Amino acid sequence: MHKPLAEMLEEWIASIEDALTQLEQRDHAQTGLHNLQAHLLELIERDAGVTAAADDLLSTATAFHEGDHPARARLLREAFRRFQDRLQSARLSEHGRMMGLE
């Protein structure tokens, strides 16, 4: 059975949001950072805009994990929104197609 790309992206974004929530909790921050790295770009074709947004989100998440700046939560959410905006033009990768997504 094939799953539409839009539905897969919604689930994938929810997984990334869960990772960000973990990252915001000190006891689960390392797990959240690991999960974020695991989810980014796993099922979509890489292009310059999406890759740049993913790199921005990952570097912001790493800085969030390592820092203590008062605006870090806002900066993390803004980076996530930029990543989501870039996903609007995303195309499914070969790996995603092999998993039965369409």
N, C-alpha and C positions, 0 to 999 in steps of 0.2 A: 504494500500500500504506500502511495506517495503522499508526502506531507507538503503543502504549499510553502513556498519560501516565506511569505508574509507571516504565516503561523509559526514557522520555525524561528524567524527573527524575533517575534514577540516572546517566545519561550527563552531564547538565547539572551535577550535583553534582560528578562527577569532574572536569569542566572547571574548575569553581570551585576545587576542591582543587589542581589543577595551577597555577592562577593564584596561589593562596596559597603554594605551594611556590616558585614563581618570586619572589614578593615577599620570601620569607625569604632569598633569595640576593642579596647586594648587587649582583652584576653583572647580575641580571635583575629587580631590584626594580621599576623603572619599567615594564617590560613586564608584569610580574605585576599591577601596579596598573591598568594600562590594560585588560588582559584581564578582570580582576575587574569593572571598570565595564561592560565590553561584555556580560558574561554575566548580570549581576544583572537580574532581572525581565524578561528578553527574551521569555519564552514563557508566562508565567503571568499571570493576571488580577491586577490590583493590588487589594489590600485593606489595611486599616490595619495589621494585625498583620504581614503579610509585608513591606509597605513599611517599617515601622519597623525590623524585623529587618535588612532589606537596607541601610537607611541606617546602622544601627549597625555592620554589618559593613564597609561602605565607609569610614565615619569611623574605625573602628579600624584598618583597613588603611592608610589615609592616615597616621594617627598612627604606625603601625608603620614605614612607609616613611620618615617624617621624623624619628623619634625614636631614642632609644638607651636606653630604659628596660629594665632586666633582665627584667621580666615581660611584655614586649610580645608574645612568641611565644605565651605562655599566653593572654593577653587576646585575641589574634587567633583562636586556636582556639576559645575560649569563645564569641566572637561568631559564629563559623561554626556552632557547634553550635546556638546559639539560632536562627540563620537556618534550619538544617535542620529544627528542631522546628516552626517556623512553616510550612514547606513541606508538612507533613502535611495541611493544610487547603487547599492551593493548588488552583486550578482553571485549566484551560488558557485562554489568551487567544485572541482572534479570530485573531491572527497565527499562533499555534501550530496552530489548526485549519486555517488556510489552507495550512500546511506539510504537512498530511496526518497530524497527530498526532490521537489520540483520547483 
